[in-house]
Amino acid sequence: MKVVFLDSAKQDLIDLRRYLVRYKSEGTWQAVKKQIQEKVAYIAEFPASGTHPDELAGFADSFRQHLTHQQRIIYRVTTDTIYIHIICGQVQDFEEILSQRLTRPW
């Protein structure tokens, strides 16, 4: 299936890279990037394999998540495309992230 990173997910990756390069040991960003790439490839092959995020229980079943060692990848599956919406740390407050995304000015 085709995978599309929404602008929000692209920004998540930029922010994650910036943080890891600044505050973590050398090579951490490369390791995390590889984990995300491998997980996205898996999602592309098996889109229905993700679990439904509890925080999105009231939404359509098309939203799913997969976890890497430290990140959550939130995506939505349509007939022929997978849309990556959010890439965030597993320890981050996901409800706060959702709130920020929904109230952000366009």
N, CA, C and O atoms as CSV, one atom per row, in Angstrom:
chain,resi,resn,atom,element,x,y,z
A,1,MET,N,N,0.826,-1.182,0.000
A,1,MET,CA,C,0.000,0.000,0.000
A,1,MET,C,C,0.872,1.249,0.000
A,1,MET,O,O,2.017,1.231,0.453
A,2,LYS,N,N,0.316,2.308,-0.508
A,2,LYS,CA,C,0.994,3.596,-0.518
A,2,LYS,C,C,0.969,4.187,0.890
A,2,LYS,O,O,-0.052,4.125,1.575
A,3,VAL,N,N,2.096,4.762,1.321
A,3,VAL,CA,C,2.194,5.405,2.635
A,3,VAL,C,C,2.461,6.894,2.428
A,3,VAL,O,O,3.366,7.281,1.688
A,4,VAL,N,N,1.656,7.718,3.096
A,4,VAL,CA,C,1.796,9.164,3.006
A,4,VAL,C,C,2.010,9.717,4.412
A,4,VAL,O,O,1.202,9.479,5.310
A,5,PHE,N,N,3.101,10.454,4.596
A,5,PHE,CA,C,3.355,11.148,5.855
A,5,PHE,C,C,2.676,12.508,5.761
A,5,PHE,O,O,3.026,13.314,4.899
A,6,LEU,N,N,1.714,12.771,6.631
A,6,LEU,CA,C,1.094,14.083,6.670
A,6,LEU,C,C,2.113,15.098,7.183
A,6,LEU,O,O,3.107,14.729,7.809
A,7,ASP,N,N,1.859,16.372,6.916
A,7,ASP,CA,C,2.784,17.411,7.348
A,7,ASP,C,C,3.032,17.354,8.852
A,7,ASP,O,O,4.145,17.612,9.312
A,8,SER,N,N,1.996,17.017,9.613
A,8,SER,CA,C,2.147,16.923,11.069
A,8,SER,C,C,3.162,15.846,11.443
A,8,SER,O,O,3.973,16.058,12.344
A,9,ALA,N,N,3.134,14.716,10.783
A,9,ALA,CA,C,4.081,13.634,11.064
A,9,ALA,C,C,5.488,14.010,10.602
A,9,ALA,O,O,6.472,13.663,11.254
A,10,LYS,N,N,5.579,14.712,9.489
A,10,LYS,CA,C,6.887,15.190,9.025
A,10,LYS,C,C,7.502,16.124,10.063
A,10,LYS,O,O,8.696,16.047,10.352
A,11,GLN,N,N,6.669,17.010,10.620
A,11,GLN,CA,C,7.163,17.925,11.647
A,11,GLN,C,C,7.557,17.159,12.900
A,11,GLN,O,O,8.534,17.507,13.564
A,12,ASP,N,N,6.794,16.110,13.225
A,12,ASP,CA,C,7.149,15.273,14.374
A,12,ASP,C,C,8.553,14.696,14.201
A,12,ASP,O,O,9.339,14.673,15.147
A,13,LEU,N,N,8.862,14.234,13.001
A,13,LEU,CA,C,10.188,13.665,12.738
A,13,LEU,C,C,11.280,14.728,12.845
A,13,LEU,O,O,12.355,14.467,13.386
A,14,ILE,N,N,11.006,15.912,12.333
A,14,ILE,CA,C,11.981,17.004,12.434
A,14,ILE,C,C,12.242,17.329,13.898
A,14,ILE,O,O,13.393,17.469,14.313
A,15,ASP,N,N,11.168,17.451,14.682
A,15,ASP,CA,C,11.307,17.762,16.107
A,15,ASP,C,C,12.034,16.657,16.858
A,15,ASP,O,O,12.871,16.929,17.719
A,16,LEU,N,N,11.714,15.415,16.532
A,16,LEU,CA,C,12.358,14.278,17.185
A,16,LEU,C,C,13.848,14.259,16.868
A,16,LEU,O,O,14.672,14.064,17.761
A,17,ARG,N,N,14.192,14.459,15.615
A,17,ARG,CA,C,15.604,14.487,15.226
A,17,ARG,C,C,16.343,15.594,15.972
A,17,ARG,O,O,17.418,15.375,16.529
A,18,ARG,N,N,15.746,16.788,15.973
A,18,ARG,CA,C,16.357,17.927,16.649
A,18,ARG,C,C,16.637,17.611,18.118
A,18,ARG,O,O,17.718,17.901,18.630
A,19,TYR,N,N,15.663,17.021,18.780
A,19,TYR,CA,C,15.808,16.682,20.195
A,19,TYR,C,C,16.903,15.632,20.408
A,19,TYR,O,O,17.773,15.802,21.261
A,20,LEU,N,N,16.855,14.557,19.636
A,20,LEU,CA,C,17.811,13.467,19.833
A,20,LEU,C,C,19.238,13.883,19.534
A,20,LEU,O,O,20.158,13.499,20.255
A,21,VAL,N,N,19.435,14.661,18.483
A,21,VAL,CA,C,20.772,15.118,18.136
A,21,VAL,C,C,21.326,16.033,19.233
A,21,VAL,O,O,22.523,16.023,19.522
A,22,ARG,N,N,20.447,16.813,19.829
A,22,ARG,CA,C,20.897,17.768,20.846
A,22,ARG,C,C,21.122,17.134,22.213
A,22,ARG,O,O,22.081,17.481,22.902
A,23,TYR,N,N,20.251,16.208,22.615
A,23,TYR,CA,C,20.282,15.736,24.003
A,23,TYR,C,C,20.704,14.274,24.208
A,23,TYR,O,O,20.948,13.867,25.344
A,24,LYS,N,N,20.792,13.504,23.171
A,24,LYS,CA,C,21.128,12.090,23.340
A,24,LYS,C,C,22.488,11.790,22.730
A,24,LYS,O,O,23.098,12.639,22.080
A,25,SER,N,N,22.944,10.574,22.950
A,25,SER,CA,C,24.266,10.196,22.464
A,25,SER,C,C,24.295,10.107,20.936
A,25,SER,O,O,23.270,9.942,20.275
A,26,GLU,N,N,25.496,10.222,20.414
A,26,GLU,CA,C,25.702,10.155,18.979
A,26,GLU,C,C,25.168,8.822,18.437
A,26,GLU,O,O,25.402,7.770,19.032
A,27,GLY,N,N,24.479,8.869,17.351
A,27,GLY,CA,C,23.944,7.658,16.741
A,27,GLY,C,C,22.526,7.319,17.182
A,27,GLY,O,O,21.886,6.453,16.586
A,28,THR,N,N,22.030,7.989,18.215
A,28,THR,CA,C,20.675,7.687,18.690
A,28,THR,C,C,19.644,7.995,17.617
A,28,THR,O,O,18.740,7.194,17.377
A,29,TRP,N,N,19.771,9.155,16.965
A,29,TRP,CA,C,18.818,9.514,15.916
A,29,TRP,C,C,18.822,8.473,14.807
A,29,TRP,O,O,17.758,8.082,14.328
A,30,GLN,N,N,19.998,8.018,14.390
A,30,GLN,CA,C,20.065,7.024,13.317
A,30,GLN,C,C,19.363,5.730,13.721
A,30,GLN,O,O,18.668,5.121,12.908
A,31,ALA,N,N,19.539,5.313,14.964
A,31,ALA,CA,C,18.899,4.081,15.449
A,31,ALA,C,C,17.377,4.241,15.499
A,31,ALA,O,O,16.637,3.349,15.085
A,32,VAL,N,N,16.926,5.374,16.005
A,32,VAL,CA,C,15.483,5.623,16.095
A,32,VAL,C,C,14.884,5.741,14.695
A,32,VAL,O,O,13.812,5.199,14.426
A,33,LYS,N,N,15.571,6.441,13.815
A,33,LYS,CA,C,15.115,6.589,12.427
A,33,LYS,C,C,14.968,5.223,11.759
A,33,LYS,O,O,13.987,4.973,11.060
A,34,LYS,N,N,15.941,4.345,11.975
A,34,LYS,CA,C,15.887,3.003,11.395
A,34,LYS,C,C,14.686,2.226,11.938
A,34,LYS,O,O,13.994,1.548,11.180
A,35,GLN,N,N,14.437,2.321,13.243
A,35,GLN,CA,C,13.283,1.638,13.838
A,35,GLN,C,C,11.978,2.132,13.222
A,35,GLN,O,O,11.086,1.339,12.919
A,36,ILE,N,N,11.876,3.437,13.041
A,36,ILE,CA,C,10.653,4.007,12.456
A,36,ILE,C,C,10.502,3.556,11.009
A,36,ILE,O,O,9.406,3.185,10.590
A,37,GLN,N,N,11.582,3.582,10.246
A,37,GLN,CA,C,11.524,3.146,8.849
A,37,GLN,C,C,11.093,1.682,8.742
A,37,GLN,O,O,10.265,1.334,7.900
A,38,GLU,N,N,11.652,0.837,9.590
A,38,GLU,CA,C,11.285,-0.578,9.569
A,38,GLU,C,C,9.827,-0.776,9.940
A,38,GLU,O,O,9.136,-1.599,9.339
A,39,LYS,N,N,9.353,-0.021,10.935
A,39,LYS,CA,C,7.959,-0.160,11.360
A,39,LYS,C,C,7.009,0.335,10.277
A,39,LYS,O,O,5.967,-0.278,10.045
A,40,VAL,N,N,7.353,1.437,9.609
A,40,VAL,CA,C,6.503,1.955,8.535
A,40,VAL,C,C,6.463,0.959,7.368
A,40,VAL,O,O,5.412,0.781,6.752
A,41,ALA,N,N,7.572,0.319,7.064
A,41,ALA,CA,C,7.586,-0.710,6.017
A,41,ALA,C,C,6.672,-1.874,6.406
A,41,ALA,O,O,5.961,-2.418,5.562
A,42,TYR,N,N,6.696,-2.250,7.675
A,42,TYR,CA,C,5.817,-3.324,8.170
A,42,TYR,C,C,4.352,-2.896,8.064
A,42,TYR,O,O,3.499,-3.676,7.640
A,43,ILE,N,N,4.073,-1.662,8.451
A,43,ILE,CA,C,2.704,-1.137,8.358
A,43,ILE,C,C,2.229,-1.158,6.913
A,43,ILE,O,O,1.078,-1.502,6.646
A,44,ALA,N,N,3.100,-0.794,5.980
A,44,ALA,CA,C,2.732,-0.788,4.568
A,44,ALA,C,C,2.350,-2.182,4.091
A,44,ALA,O,O,1.453,-2.343,3.263
A,45,GLU,N,N,3.037,-3.183,4.618
A,45,GLU,CA,C,2.750,-4.560,4.211
A,45,GLU,C,C,1.557,-5.149,4.960
A,45,GLU,O,O,0.792,-5.932,4.397
A,46,PHE,N,N,1.398,-4.775,6.223
A,46,PHE,CA,C,0.330,-5.323,7.065
A,46,PHE,C,C,-0.423,-4.188,7.768
A,46,PHE,O,O,-0.312,-4.044,8.985
A,47,PRO,N,N,-1.175,-3.392,7.030
A,47,PRO,CA,C,-1.802,-2.203,7.619
A,47,PRO,C,C,-2.801,-2.500,8.736
A,47,PRO,O,O,-2.966,-1.676,9.635
A,48,ALA,N,N,-3.453,-3.619,8.706
A,48,ALA,CA,C,-4.457,-3.941,9.728
A,48,ALA,C,C,-3.834,-4.522,10.991
A,48,ALA,O,O,-4.556,-4.854,11.931
A,49,SER,N,N,-2.516,-4.653,11.031
A,49,SER,CA,C,-1.859,-5.296,12.169
A,49,SER,C,C,-1.760,-4.408,13.402
A,49,SER,O,O,-1.522,-4.905,14.503
A,50,GLY,N,N,-1.938,-3.113,13.233
A,50,GLY,CA,C,-1.827,-2.207,14.370
A,50,GLY,C,C,-3.018,-2.318,15.305
A,50,GLY,O,O,-4.081,-2.818,14.937
A,51,THR,N,N,-2.812,-1.844,16.511
A,51,THR,CA,C,-3.894,-1.829,17.496
A,51,THR,C,C,-4.630,-0.490,17.420
A,51,THR,O,O,-4.113,0.487,16.878
A,52,HIS,N,N,-5.828,-0.464,17.965
A,52,HIS,CA,C,-6.601,0.773,18.006
A,52,HIS,C,C,-6.185,1.567,19.244
A,52,HIS,O,O,-6.275,1.053,20.359
A,53,PRO,N,N,-5.732,2.809,19.068
A,53,PRO,CA,C,-5.347,3.610,20.234
A,53,PRO,C,C,-6.561,3.858,21.136
A,53,PRO,O,O,-7.627,4.245,20.658
A,54,ASP,N,N,-6.395,3.636,22.422
A,54,ASP,CA,C,-7.494,3.855,23.363
A,54,ASP,C,C,-8.016,5.286,23.283
A,54,ASP,O,O,-9.218,5.520,23.406
A,55,GLU,N,N,-7.116,6.235,23.079
A,55,GLU,CA,C,-7.495,7.638,23.042
A,55,GLU,C,C,-8.373,7.983,21.839
A,55,GLU,O,O,-9.026,9.026,21.831
A,56,LEU,N,N,-8.393,7.124,20.834
A,56,LEU,CA,C,-9.192,7.360,19.629
A,56,LEU,C,C,-10.352,6.375,19.525
A,56,LEU,O,O,-10.848,6.110,18.430
A,57,ALA,N,N,-10.779,5.838,20.654
A,57,ALA,CA,C,-11.833,4.814,20.667
A,57,ALA,C,C,-13.135,5.318,20.061
A,57,ALA,O,O,-13.881,4.525,19.486
A,58,GLY,N,N,-13.431,6.603,20.169
A,58,GLY,CA,C,-14.676,7.134,19.631
A,58,GLY,C,C,-14.631,7.436,18.150
A,58,GLY,O,O,-15.642,7.825,17.564
A,59,PHE,N,N,-13.474,7.263,17.537
A,59,PHE,CA,C,-13.316,7.539,16.120
A,59,PHE,C,C,-13.455,6.250,15.310
A,59,PHE,O,O,-13.586,5.160,15.867
A,60,ALA,N,N,-13.424,6.395,14.014
A,60,ALA,CA,C,-13.534,5.238,13.128
A,60,ALA,C,C,-12.405,4.243,13.393
A,60,ALA,O,O,-11.318,4.621,13.831
A,61,ASP,N,N,-12.674,2.996,13.127
A,61,ASP,CA,C,-11.674,1.942,13.323
A,61,ASP,C,C,-10.490,2.066,12.377
A,61,ASP,O,O,-9.545,1.282,12.465
A,62,SER,N,N,-10.525,3.029,11.485
A,62,SER,CA,C,-9.428,3.161,10.522
A,62,SER,C,C,-8.149,3.703,11.168
A,62,SER,O,O,-7.079,3.621,10.565
A,63,PHE,N,N,-8.239,4.257,12.387
A,63,PHE,CA,C,-7.040,4.723,13.090
A,63,PHE,C,C,-6.402,3.569,13.838
A,63,PHE,O,O,-7.072,2.808,14.536
A,64,ARG,N,N,-5.094,3.456,13.677
A,64,ARG,CA,C,-4.340,2.387,14.326
A,64,ARG,C,C,-3.015,2.938,14.822
A,64,ARG,O,O,-2.634,4.067,14.514
A,65,GLN,N,N,-2.325,2.115,15.597
A,65,GLN,CA,C,-0.997,2.510,16.065
A,65,GLN,C,C,-0.067,1.314,16.061
A,65,GLN,O,O,-0.483,0.162,16.185
A,66,HIS,N,N,1.187,1.628,15.918
A,66,HIS,CA,C,2.266,0.661,16.098
A,66,HIS,C,C,3.303,1.319,16.982
A,66,HIS,O,O,3.449,2.541,16.976
A,67,LEU,N,N,4.012,0.523,17.729
A,67,LEU,CA,C,5.042,1.024,18.629
A,67,LEU,C,C,6.412,0.555,18.168
A,67,LEU,O,O,6.585,-0.585,17.737
A,68,THR,N,N,7.395,1.469,18.269
A,68,THR,CA,C,8.789,1.064,18.139
A,68,THR,C,C,9.288,0.937,19.573
A,68,THR,O,O,8.482,0.846,20.499
A,69,HIS,N,N,10.588,0.930,19.769
A,69,HIS,CA,C,11.104,0.825,21.133
A,69,HIS,C,C,10.646,1.990,21.998
A,69,HIS,O,O,10.358,1.808,23.181
A,70,GLN,N,N,10.574,3.195,21.415
A,70,GLN,CA,C,10.236,4.371,22.212
A,70,GLN,C,C,9.172,5.263,21.576
A,70,GLN,O,O,8.724,6.219,22.209
A,71,GLN,N,N,8.763,4.982,20.360
A,71,GLN,CA,C,7.851,5.870,19.647
A,71,GLN,C,C,6.504,5.197,19.363
A,71,GLN,O,O,6.404,3.973,19.277
A,72,ARG,N,N,5.482,6.032,19.221
A,72,ARG,CA,C,4.161,5.599,18.758
A,72,ARG,C,C,3.959,6.170,17.363
A,72,ARG,O,O,4.228,7.345,17.117
A,73,ILE,N,N,3.489,5.338,16.465
A,73,ILE,CA,C,3.156,5.781,15.113
A,73,ILE,C,C,1.644,5.628,14.977
A,73,ILE,O,O,1.114,4.518,15.024
A,74,ILE,N,N,0.959,6.756,14.807
A,74,ILE,CA,C,-0.490,6.766,14.672
A,74,ILE,C,C,-0.803,6.944,13.190
A,74,ILE,O,O,-0.308,7.875,12.554
A,75,TYR,N,N,-1.618,6.058,12.647
A,75,TYR,CA,C,-1.915,6.111,11.220
A,75,TYR,C,C,-3.368,5.756,10.959
A,75,TYR,O,O,-4.054,5.177,11.800
A,76,ARG,N,N,-3.811,6.124,9.766
A,76,ARG,CA,C,-5.180,5.838,9.331
A,76,ARG,C,C,-5.102,5.094,8.009
A,76,ARG,O,O,-4.328,5.448,7.119
A,77,VAL,N,N,-5.914,4.066,7.901
A,77,VAL,CA,C,-5.919,3.228,6.708
A,77,VAL,C,C,-7.163,3.538,5.886
A,77,VAL,O,O,-8.280,3.543,6.403
A,78,THR,N,N,-6.951,3.798,4.596
A,78,THR,CA,C,-8.069,3.927,3.663
A,78,THR,C,C,-7.962,2.768,2.678
A,78,THR,O,O,-7.151,1.862,2.867
A,79,THR,N,N,-8.754,2.795,1.659
A,79,THR,CA,C,-8.784,1.688,0.703
A,79,THR,C,C,-7.421,1.388,0.098
A,79,THR,O,O,-7.028,0.227,-0.013
A,80,ASP,N,N,-6.699,2.436,-0.293
A,80,ASP,CA,C,-5.424,2.199,-0.978
A,80,ASP,C,C,-4.243,2.975,-0.415
A,80,ASP,O,O,-3.143,2.910,-0.964
A,81,THR,N,N,-4.460,3.715,0.685
A,81,THR,CA,C,-3.399,4.559,1.222
A,81,THR,C,C,-3.374,4.486,2.744
A,81,THR,O,O,-4.411,4.363,3.396
A,82,ILE,N,N,-2.183,4.564,3.285
A,82,ILE,CA,C,-1.972,4.658,4.728
A,82,ILE,C,C,-1.452,6.058,4.998
A,82,ILE,O,O,-0.455,6.480,4.413
A,83,TYR,N,N,-2.129,6.781,5.885
A,83,TYR,CA,C,-1.740,8.141,6.241
A,83,TYR,C,C,-1.122,8.132,7.627
A,83,TYR,O,O,-1.783,7.780,8.605
A,84,ILE,N,N,0.143,8.519,7.715
A,84,ILE,CA,C,0.815,8.634,9.008
A,84,ILE,C,C,0.470,10.010,9.565
A,84,ILE,O,O,0.799,11.031,8.963
A,85,HIS,N,N,-0.199,10.030,10.726
A,85,HIS,CA,C,-0.655,11.280,11.332
A,85,HIS,C,C,0.290,11.809,12.399
A,85,HIS,O,O,0.604,13.000,12.421
A,86,ILE,N,N,0.747,10.925,13.289
A,86,ILE,CA,C,1.525,11.358,14.442
A,86,ILE,C,C,2.654,10.369,14.694
A,86,ILE,O,O,2.467,9.157,14.587
A,87,ILE,N,N,3.818,10.893,15.027
A,87,ILE,CA,C,4.925,10.094,15.541
A,87,ILE,C,C,5.349,10.779,16.835
A,87,ILE,O,O,5.845,11.906,16.820
A,88,CYS,N,N,5.152,10.097,17.935
A,88,CYS,CA,C,5.445,10.715,19.230
A,88,CYS,C,C,6.051,9.678,20.165
A,88,CYS,O,O,5.968,8.473,19.926
A,89,GLY,N,N,6.656,10.170,21.224
A,89,GLY,CA,C,7.229,9.287,22.224
A,89,GLY,C,C,6.145,8.557,22.993
A,89,GLY,O,O,5.072,9.107,23.241
A,90,GLN,N,N,6.423,7.332,23.365
A,90,GLN,CA,C,5.449,6.546,24.118
A,90,GLN,C,C,5.149,7.148,25.477
A,90,GLN,O,O,4.068,6.928,26.023
A,91,VAL,N,N,6.084,7.901,26.033
A,91,VAL,CA,C,5.873,8.482,27.356
A,91,VAL,C,C,5.252,9.876,27.289
A,91,VAL,O,O,4.919,10.452,28.324
A,92,GLN,N,N,5.094,10.418,26.094
A,92,GLN,CA,C,4.460,11.724,25.962
A,92,GLN,C,C,2.970,11.613,26.272
A,92,GLN,O,O,2.376,10.542,26.148
A,93,ASP,N,N,2.381,12.725,26.673
A,93,ASP,CA,C,0.953,12.791,26.951
A,93,ASP,C,C,0.214,12.856,25.616
A,93,ASP,O,O,0.116,13.916,24.998
A,94,PHE,N,N,-0.302,11.710,25.185
A,94,PHE,CA,C,-0.915,11.611,23.862
A,94,PHE,C,C,-2.181,12.450,23.769
A,94,PHE,O,O,-2.456,13.035,22.722
A,95,GLU,N,N,-2.944,12.517,24.833
A,95,GLU,CA,C,-4.160,13.329,24.809
A,95,GLU,C,C,-3.814,14.807,24.628
A,95,GLU,O,O,-4.537,15.533,23.947
A,96,GLU,N,N,-2.721,15.251,25.228
A,96,GLU,CA,C,-2.278,16.634,25.041
A,96,GLU,C,C,-1.851,16.873,23.594
A,96,GLU,O,O,-2.146,17.924,23.024
A,97,ILE,N,N,-1.168,15.914,23.010
A,97,ILE,CA,C,-0.764,16.033,21.603
A,97,ILE,C,C,-1.996,16.154,20.717
A,97,ILE,O,O,-2.040,16.999,19.823
A,98,LEU,N,N,-2.995,15.314,20.963
A,98,LEU,CA,C,-4.233,15.379,20.174
A,98,LEU,C,C,-4.904,16.739,20.341
A,98,LEU,O,O,-5.363,17.338,19.368
A,99,SER,N,N,-4.956,17.210,21.552
A,99,SER,CA,C,-5.574,18.508,21.822
A,99,SER,C,C,-4.851,19.620,21.070
A,99,SER,O,O,-5.494,20.486,20.476
A,100,GLN,N,N,-3.538,19.603,21.092
A,100,GLN,CA,C,-2.752,20.617,20.379
A,100,GLN,C,C,-3.001,20.547,18.875
A,100,GLN,O,O,-3.111,21.579,18.212
A,101,ARG,N,N,-3.090,19.341,18.343
A,101,ARG,CA,C,-3.312,19.185,16.900
A,101,ARG,C,C,-4.692,19.687,16.493
A,101,ARG,O,O,-4.858,20.300,15.438
A,102,LEU,N,N,-5.665,19.422,17.332
A,102,LEU,CA,C,-7.035,19.808,16.988
A,102,LEU,C,C,-7.282,21.296,17.149
A,102,LEU,O,O,-8.166,21.850,16.495
A,103,THR,N,N,-6.509,21.956,18.013
A,103,THR,CA,C,-6.729,23.380,18.243
A,103,THR,C,C,-5.697,24.266,17.553
A,103,THR,O,O,-5.740,25.488,17.697
A,104,ARG,N,N,-4.789,23.679,16.821
A,104,ARG,CA,C,-3.755,24.456,16.134
A,104,ARG,C,C,-4.384,25.290,15.015
A,104,ARG,O,O,-5.215,24.788,14.259
A,105,PRO,N,N,-3.991,26.554,14.911
A,105,PRO,CA,C,-4.531,27.385,13.812
A,105,PRO,C,C,-4.001,26.890,12.481
A,105,PRO,O,O,-2.870,26.411,12.398
A,106,TRP,N,N,-4.779,26.999,11.483
A,106,TRP,CA,C,-4.382,26.548,10.133
A,106,TRP,C,C,-3.664,27.662,9.489
A,106,TRP,O,O,-3.226,27.536,8.346
